[in-house]
Amino acid sequence: MNEIDKILQAFNESESSQLLLRAVQFVLWALFILFLTWLVRKAINKTISDNITRYRAKKIARLVSYALIFLLAVITFTGKVQYFTITIGLISAGFAFALQEVILSVAGWIAIFSSTIYKPGDRIEINNVKGDVIDIGITKTTLMEIGEWVHSDNYSGRIVQISNAYVFKGPVYNYSTDFPFVWDEINLPVRYGSDIDLANEIILDTARSRLTDYVGYAREHWKQMVKKYLIENAQVEPTLTLKLTDNWIEFNLRYVVDYKKRRITKDTLYKDIKAAFDNTGGKVILASATFELVGLPDLKVNLKNAD
């Protein structure tokens, strides 16, 4: 029995030594892979000038390093390369059901990077959250939120993380890909009796002078859109329509504007048009809601002597 115990002890010590040696080898090789990844990412920063391309290249380099470390772990601790396929199959079978959302998120990440759904810097709306994309991870997209309790296109200050799986679950609204402009409009109520032709001229002249650059850029981008998609030419110049209401004449101005400058452009147009109306000497007057009392019912009033 003593001889058998000695043999078993020697065998166990040998197995422990081999396991420790493999662990040390794994750590050293993993550190080497991480060092190479650091060198590659540093080279990417120096050689690639485009921000989007540099960002994607660094993400891919990091993902490749993680895959190599995982492969190294399988080879090191199973002892044979041919076990890799079996190990992957067992892992996939064990986690496929439990990690459905994660797998779908990774698939979403692949779809995002292999297409033009969105990229860092784009302004998007997904899963009822609107914001600028500041990072795209393997499972989540990070947004700088816009709106919510702030009733404008300004940042709310919150950073939101959205699962990449939502690119398959619902619509993704992109404000900047292919056509970085949006159509916006303002309504201007003008009092009845005003010079309608003069008001029409003032509004259109103001819009054209303020939006000339946007119109030119939008026209060029739209030409590219027509070549890429099955859509027709669109009216990118400012257009003005008139509507008669019970209280005033309502002008509706529709125009294209940079998606990031919608609010400031609307503010500028309102101020310039208001100033131009004020300089018409009363020929054009902005309207406001008014109420006219056309009749009152008979009232009986009882007066009593305070004494």
C-alpha positions as CSV (number, residue, x, y, z in Angstrom):
1,M,0.0,0.0,0.0
2,N,2.9,2.4,0.8
3,E,4.3,1.9,-2.7
4,I,0.8,2.6,-4.3
5,D,0.4,5.8,-2.1
6,K,3.8,7.0,-3.2
7,I,3.0,6.5,-6.9
8,L,-0.4,8.3,-6.5
9,Q,1.3,11.2,-4.7
10,A,4.0,11.5,-7.3
11,F,1.3,11.4,-10.0
12,N,-0.7,14.1,-8.3
13,E,2.3,16.3,-7.8
14,S,3.2,15.8,-11.5
15,E,-0.3,16.9,-12.5
16,S,-0.2,19.9,-10.2
17,S,3.2,20.9,-11.6
18,Q,1.9,20.6,-15.1
19,L,-1.2,22.7,-14.4
20,L,0.9,25.4,-12.7
21,L,3.3,25.4,-15.6
22,R,0.4,25.7,-18.1
23,A,-1.0,28.6,-16.1
24,V,2.3,30.4,-16.1
25,Q,2.7,29.9,-19.8
26,F,-0.9,31.1,-20.4
27,V,-0.3,34.3,-18.4
28,L,3.0,35.0,-20.2
29,W,1.5,34.5,-23.7
30,A,-1.6,36.5,-22.7
31,L,0.6,39.4,-21.6
32,F,2.5,39.1,-24.9
33,I,-0.7,39.3,-26.9
34,L,-1.9,42.3,-24.9
35,F,1.5,44.0,-25.5
36,L,1.2,43.4,-29.2
37,T,-2.4,44.8,-29.2
38,W,-1.1,47.9,-27.4
39,L,1.5,48.3,-30.1
40,V,-1.1,47.8,-32.9
41,R,-3.5,50.4,-31.3
42,K,-0.6,52.8,-30.9
43,A,0.3,52.4,-34.6
44,I,-3.3,52.9,-35.6
45,N,-3.4,56.2,-33.7
46,K,-0.4,57.4,-35.7
47,T,-1.2,56.1,-39.1
48,I,-5.0,56.5,-39.5
49,S,-6.2,60.1,-39.6
50,D,-10.0,59.5,-40.1
51,N,-11.7,59.3,-36.7
52,I,-14.3,56.8,-37.7
53,T,-11.8,54.4,-39.4
54,R,-9.4,54.7,-36.5
55,Y,-12.1,54.0,-34.0
56,R,-13.3,50.9,-35.8
57,A,-9.7,49.6,-36.3
58,K,-8.9,49.9,-32.6
59,K,-12.2,48.1,-31.7
60,I,-11.3,45.2,-34.1
61,A,-7.8,45.0,-32.8
62,R,-9.1,44.6,-29.2
63,L,-11.7,42.0,-30.3
64,V,-9.0,40.0,-32.1
65,S,-6.8,40.1,-29.0
66,Y,-9.6,38.7,-26.8
67,A,-10.3,35.9,-29.3
68,L,-6.6,35.0,-29.4
69,I,-6.5,34.9,-25.6
70,F,-9.6,32.7,-25.5
71,L,-8.1,30.3,-28.1
72,L,-4.9,30.3,-26.1
73,A,-6.7,29.3,-22.9
74,V,-8.5,26.4,-24.7
75,I,-5.3,25.1,-26.2
76,T,-3.3,25.5,-23.0
77,F,-5.7,23.8,-20.6
78,T,-7.0,21.1,-22.9
79,G,-3.6,20.2,-24.2
80,K,-4.6,19.5,-27.8
81,V,-5.7,21.8,-30.5
82,Q,-8.2,19.3,-31.9
83,Y,-10.2,19.7,-28.7
84,F,-10.9,23.3,-29.6
85,T,-13.9,22.5,-31.8
86,I,-15.4,20.2,-29.2
87,T,-14.9,22.8,-26.5
88,I,-16.6,25.5,-28.6
89,G,-19.5,23.2,-29.3
90,L,-20.0,22.4,-25.6
91,I,-19.8,26.1,-24.6
92,S,-22.2,27.1,-27.4
93,A,-24.7,24.4,-26.4
94,G,-24.6,25.4,-22.8
95,F,-24.9,29.1,-23.1
96,A,-26.9,29.6,-26.3
97,F,-30.3,29.6,-24.6
98,A,-29.2,31.5,-21.5
99,L,-27.4,34.2,-23.5
100,Q,-29.9,34.8,-26.3
101,E,-30.0,38.6,-25.6
102,V,-26.2,38.8,-25.5
103,I,-25.9,36.8,-28.7
104,L,-28.4,39.0,-30.4
105,S,-26.5,42.1,-29.2
106,V,-23.3,40.8,-30.6
107,A,-25.1,40.1,-33.9
108,G,-26.4,43.7,-33.8
109,W,-22.8,44.9,-33.3
110,I,-21.7,43.0,-36.4
111,A,-24.6,44.5,-38.3
112,I,-23.8,48.0,-37.2
113,F,-20.1,47.7,-38.1
114,S,-20.8,46.0,-41.4
115,S,-23.5,48.4,-42.6
116,T,-24.5,52.1,-42.4
117,I,-27.1,51.8,-39.7
118,Y,-25.2,54.3,-37.6
119,K,-21.6,55.1,-36.5
120,P,-20.0,57.2,-33.8
121,G,-21.0,60.8,-34.1
122,D,-24.4,60.1,-35.7
123,R,-27.5,61.5,-34.1
124,I,-30.1,58.6,-33.8
125,E,-33.3,57.7,-32.1
126,I,-33.6,54.0,-31.1
127,N,-36.0,52.4,-28.6
128,N,-37.6,55.8,-28.0
129,V,-34.2,57.3,-26.9
130,K,-32.7,60.1,-28.9
131,G,-29.1,61.2,-28.8
132,D,-25.6,61.3,-30.3
133,V,-23.7,58.1,-30.6
134,I,-20.5,58.4,-28.5
135,D,-19.4,54.7,-28.4
136,I,-20.4,51.4,-29.9
137,G,-19.5,48.4,-27.8
138,I,-19.8,44.7,-28.6
139,T,-23.2,44.5,-26.7
140,K,-24.2,48.1,-26.1
141,T,-24.3,51.4,-27.9
142,T,-23.7,54.5,-25.7
143,L,-25.7,57.7,-26.4
144,M,-25.4,61.3,-25.1
145,E,-29.1,61.8,-24.6
146,I,-31.0,64.7,-26.3
147,G,-34.4,66.0,-25.2
148,E,-36.4,64.1,-22.6
149,W,-37.3,66.9,-20.1
150,V,-35.4,69.4,-22.2
151,H,-37.8,70.5,-24.9
152,S,-35.2,71.1,-27.6
153,D,-32.4,69.4,-29.5
154,N,-30.0,70.1,-26.6
155,Y,-28.2,67.5,-24.4
156,S,-30.0,66.5,-21.2
157,G,-26.7,65.5,-19.6
158,R,-27.5,61.8,-19.3
159,I,-25.5,59.1,-20.9
160,V,-27.7,56.2,-22.0
161,Q,-26.6,52.7,-22.9
162,I,-28.8,50.8,-25.4
163,S,-28.5,47.1,-26.3
164,N,-27.3,46.5,-29.8
165,A,-30.1,44.0,-30.1
166,Y,-32.6,46.8,-30.7
167,V,-31.4,47.3,-34.3
168,F,-33.3,44.1,-35.0
169,K,-36.3,44.8,-32.8
170,G,-37.6,48.2,-34.1
171,P,-36.8,51.2,-36.3
172,V,-33.6,53.1,-36.0
173,Y,-34.0,56.8,-36.9
174,N,-30.7,58.3,-38.2
175,Y,-30.6,62.1,-38.5
176,S,-27.1,62.3,-40.1
177,T,-26.3,59.4,-42.4
178,D,-26.3,60.2,-46.1
179,F,-28.5,63.3,-45.6
180,P,-27.4,65.3,-42.6
181,F,-30.3,67.8,-42.9
182,V,-33.9,67.7,-41.7
183,W,-37.0,69.6,-42.8
184,D,-38.4,72.0,-40.2
185,E,-41.2,74.6,-40.2
186,I,-42.5,77.6,-38.4
187,N,-46.0,79.1,-38.2
188,L,-46.5,82.8,-38.3
189,P,-50.0,84.2,-37.5
190,V,-50.7,87.6,-39.3
191,R,-53.7,89.8,-38.5
192,Y,-56.5,90.1,-41.0
193,G,-56.2,93.4,-42.9
194,S,-52.4,93.1,-43.2
195,D,-50.6,93.4,-46.5
196,I,-50.5,89.7,-47.4
197,D,-48.2,90.1,-50.4
198,L,-45.7,92.1,-48.4
199,A,-45.8,89.5,-45.6
200,N,-45.2,86.7,-48.1
201,E,-42.2,88.6,-49.6
202,I,-40.7,89.4,-46.2
203,I,-40.9,85.8,-44.9
204,L,-39.4,84.2,-48.1
205,D,-36.6,86.8,-48.4
206,T,-35.6,86.3,-44.8
207,A,-35.6,82.5,-45.2
208,R,-33.6,82.6,-48.4
209,S,-31.0,84.9,-47.0
210,R,-30.6,82.9,-43.8
211,L,-30.7,79.4,-45.4
212,T,-28.7,79.8,-48.6
213,D,-25.8,77.6,-47.5
214,Y,-28.1,74.9,-46.2
215,V,-30.0,74.8,-49.4
216,G,-26.9,74.4,-51.5
217,Y,-25.4,71.6,-49.4
218,A,-28.8,69.9,-49.0
219,R,-29.3,69.9,-52.8
220,E,-25.9,68.2,-53.3
221,H,-26.5,65.6,-50.7
222,W,-30.0,64.9,-52.0
223,K,-28.6,64.2,-55.5
224,Q,-26.4,61.5,-53.9
225,M,-29.5,60.1,-52.2
226,V,-31.4,59.9,-55.5
227,K,-28.5,57.9,-56.9
228,K,-28.4,55.5,-53.9
229,Y,-32.0,55.0,-53.1
230,L,-35.3,54.7,-55.0
231,I,-36.6,58.2,-54.2
232,E,-37.6,61.3,-56.2
233,N,-36.1,64.7,-56.1
234,A,-37.3,66.8,-53.2
235,Q,-37.9,70.5,-52.7
236,V,-35.0,71.8,-50.6
237,E,-35.7,75.5,-51.2
238,P,-37.8,77.3,-48.6
239,T,-41.6,77.1,-49.3
240,L,-44.4,79.1,-47.9
241,T,-48.1,78.2,-47.7
242,L,-51.0,80.2,-46.4
243,K,-54.0,79.1,-44.3
244,L,-57.1,81.1,-43.2
245,T,-58.2,80.5,-39.7
246,D,-61.0,82.0,-37.5
247,N,-58.6,84.4,-35.8
248,W,-55.8,85.2,-38.3
249,I,-54.0,84.4,-41.5
250,E,-51.4,81.7,-40.8
251,F,-48.2,81.4,-42.9
252,N,-46.3,78.1,-42.7
253,L,-42.7,78.3,-43.7
254,R,-41.0,75.0,-44.5
255,Y,-37.2,74.7,-45.0
256,V,-34.2,72.4,-44.7
257,V,-31.6,72.9,-41.9
258,D,-28.6,71.2,-40.4
259,Y,-29.9,68.6,-38.0
260,K,-27.7,70.1,-35.2
261,K,-28.8,73.7,-35.8
262,R,-32.5,73.3,-36.0
263,R,-33.3,75.3,-32.8
264,I,-30.9,78.2,-33.3
265,T,-32.0,78.5,-37.0
266,K,-35.7,78.7,-35.9
267,D,-34.8,81.4,-33.3
268,T,-33.0,83.5,-35.9
269,L,-35.8,83.3,-38.4
270,Y,-38.4,84.3,-35.8
271,K,-36.3,87.3,-34.7
272,D,-35.5,88.5,-38.2
273,I,-39.1,88.1,-39.5
274,K,-40.5,89.9,-36.4
275,A,-38.1,92.8,-36.9
276,A,-39.0,93.1,-40.6
277,F,-42.7,93.1,-39.8
278,D,-42.2,95.9,-37.2
279,N,-40.5,98.0,-39.9
280,T,-43.5,97.9,-42.2
281,G,-45.2,100.8,-40.4
282,G,-48.2,98.7,-39.5
283,K,-48.7,97.1,-42.9
284,V,-48.0,93.7,-41.5
285,I,-48.9,92.9,-37.9
286,L,-48.5,89.7,-36.1
287,A,-51.8,88.4,-34.6
288,S,-52.6,87.1,-31.2
289,A,-55.6,85.3,-29.8
290,T,-58.5,87.7,-29.1
291,F,-62.0,87.1,-27.7
292,E,-65.0,89.2,-28.5
293,L,-68.1,89.3,-26.3
294,V,-71.1,89.6,-28.6
295,G,-73.8,89.6,-25.9
296,L,-74.6,89.1,-22.2
297,P,-77.7,87.7,-20.6
298,D,-80.0,89.9,-18.5
299,L,-78.8,90.2,-15.0
300,K,-80.8,90.9,-11.9
301,V,-79.0,92.8,-9.2
302,N,-80.3,93.3,-5.7
303,L,-78.9,96.2,-3.8
304,K,-79.2,96.3,0.0
305,N,-78.5,99.3,2.3
306,A,-75.5,98.5,4.4
307,D,-77.2,100.4,7.3
